[in-house]
């Protein structure tokens, strides 16, 4: 049995660079991230971005799978309520996310690991401060070790050979 | 018990004789003691094999998903089914999800006084192999190779039944009254205790439970809500559920399967009864049931009118969990 959050404890906070997967909606948050870039707002290089059509597109399975494959945290960001390009995608997403977040917390996964936010296309500064906050949160709790799949590498090789 | 069994048999016989239904799904005596098997009756002569007792634990709604007649608009045949409170809630959810057509069903509802947990009997029963168990509605007489023993029914009921709020079906064509309604607490005590444990211990408990899993998929196969033609667990491109012996894969499977039931799980406990390794799945899935009720005021399977919580939204839904910058 693996112990919870014990590995990497000897590393200091500054050594640990979290890896965070960010699902950003095409219409708001992705544009917000872009704006943060062109406006030169600084934020830590901890996120890997996947652009999605809508926060409602996110299957909760993706979030759990990302954690299992070794991400230390996952962010899903979409348009503010009322601003969804598809009218209501983010409202449906909000219901799913609320339950998922509570459920993972209940099972024992730190709440900081899975975060949801609203960032509009005009909020470059907000985007950068959200990334800073999430990075800080995850630095504090350390890497996700107890749910990580160890055979990832091996399986990837198998997959490459097959295809 | 005997009285309600008679009522079931008479009703089914009449329905089949009058050609009102083409098939009846109920229970028959199992091949082992403490077990009842699902029964599919097409001839009215065979109706006498139908039984009703505390061992009829399987959620019969699960068989409706594989009956093409229920979706075939051209066929007028109806299918009869025996429903406990929980089977009935599953059926209500399936109707709402447009998986079955209510007009194709003839529901014989039975007010249920709880299903008996085999494991609890084995704990309570004295030495020797269990040969027979007779459920008379109040007490349970167990005949073992070393003698006879009487158990109080309530002591050996399934946890899901002890926490059941709606043992009597709400959507039926005929209702048979057997047991009586017991009031149950709104939220589960075991999940509250679990939630009060420190985070690391919760995860360890989750690991302990899931490490028993042998990925037989009995939980999924016993669940009326799991009707996807292709389950994510069996998809190969992409392959979500790795074919490794790793615990993290098993936990992934269970987290996702339970989450797929969020807002749909009627807490019938069929998954727990089906599990050959006695994984306490309800300890985790029940939390979602309570959370959905608390957050969205929705109780799965209770009414045909309520819209499933994840198929709708309110503009002012609570969003206290969203991240705001400092």
Interface residues (C-beta under 8 A of the other chain):
Chain A: X1 X2 X4 X5 X60 X61 X64 X65 X68 X75 X81 X82 X88 X91 X92 X94 X95 X96 X97 X98 X99 X100 X101 X102 X103 X104 X106 X107 X108 X109 X110 X111 X115 X116 X117 X118 X126 X129 X130 X132 X133 X134 X146 X147 X148 X149 X150 X151 X155 X159
Chain B: X191 X194 X195 X199 X200 X201 X202 X203 X204 X205 X206 X207 X208 X211 X232 X239 X240 X242 X244 X246 X247 X248 X249 X251 X252 X255 X256 X258 X259 X262 X263 X284 X287 X288 X291 X292 X295 X296 X309 X310 X313 X315 X317 X318 X319 X321 X322 X323 X324 X325 X326
